[in-house]
Amino acid sequence: INDKVVNNFKIFPNPSNGVFNIKFTSNIVQDLEFRIFDILGEELFSQKLQQYKGTYMNKINLDKKSSGFYFINIKTQDIIINKKLILQ
């Protein structure tokens, strides 16, 4: 189901020095929410995409955040896809 709803979910570079890119493709028209959390669960970034279809790409800057693990997820009405990001 992931490939039908969202595919090619990439975070690069990973590990990162704080500036990184998020890229994914929504294969159908859908509402999406893209979020970044720290290891304590604090939301650092959130973006909602309404009735979105196509390739999404965004450069994110977390260079003021501490080194460590961060979590990135994409939520649709059907699934949640999670990825890890390492800040050096």
NORZI-V84291 format. One line per field, one symbol per residue. phi: phi as a letter, one per 40 degrees, with the letter a starting at -180 (. if undefined). burial: b if it has 16 or more other C-alpha atoms within 10 Angstrom, else e. A space follows every 50 residues. Layout:
phi->???
burial->???
This chain:
phi->.dcccaafcbbacacbchbabbaabccbcacbbbbbbcccgccbaaabbc fcahcbaacbbbcccccicbbbbbbbcbabbbbbbbcc
burial->eeeebbbebebeebbbbbbbebebbbbeebebebbbbbeeeeeeeeeeee ebbeeeeeeeebeeeeeeebbbbbbbeeeeeeeebebe
